[in-house]
Amino acid sequence: MYEEAALNCFRYLNFKSFEEVDRLTLPEYTLLMKAVRLQQVDRDYRNHLQAFLNFAVKAKRKAGKNKEKPVYSRFTKFYDYEKEQKKAANKDNESSRFSGIGRLLNKGVDNNG
């Protein structure tokens, strides 16, 4: 078990020495490895999203008899960067993907203080 855990630490967590591995507790190791698995799911999601977008951006629609034209004639019709920046800047914390962390931290403060 130790050998596998050490190998995972070097392979996935960028540990550089056995001293780092030895300082790690089992709950810490378990949590870190769960994070590695979730990171992989996030990478897979991004790859699949990219493949879908590559397909979607090539979409065509009918433009008369036996003619087609692109659904997205300009990049901004496909993705409006400025609009997305504004949405992200104005987004409240409750709809953020990290909102649960804030609630968890606030709950800890309420219980301890």
C-alpha positions, 0 to 999 in steps of 0.5 A: 500500500505504501509503495502505491501511495508513494508512487501516486504522490510522485506521479500525480501530486508532484512530490519530490521526496519520500519525506513529503510522502511520510508527512502525509496523513491517510485522510490527507492522501485520500482527499488529495487523490480524490482531488486528482480524480476530480481534476481528471473529470474536469479535463475530460469535460473540457476536452469533450466540450472542445470537441462539441464546440469544434463540431458546432462551429462548423454548423450550416443552415439552408440559404436557398435552393441547394445552398448553405451558409454558416450558422456563425458568420463571425466569431462573436456570434459563436462566443461573445467574449466581452459579454461573458466577461461582463457576466462573470464580473457581475455574477453574485457569489451564490451562483458561483461554482465555488459558492459552496465553499463560502457557505461551508466556511461561514458555517464553520465561523458560526459554529466556532465564534 
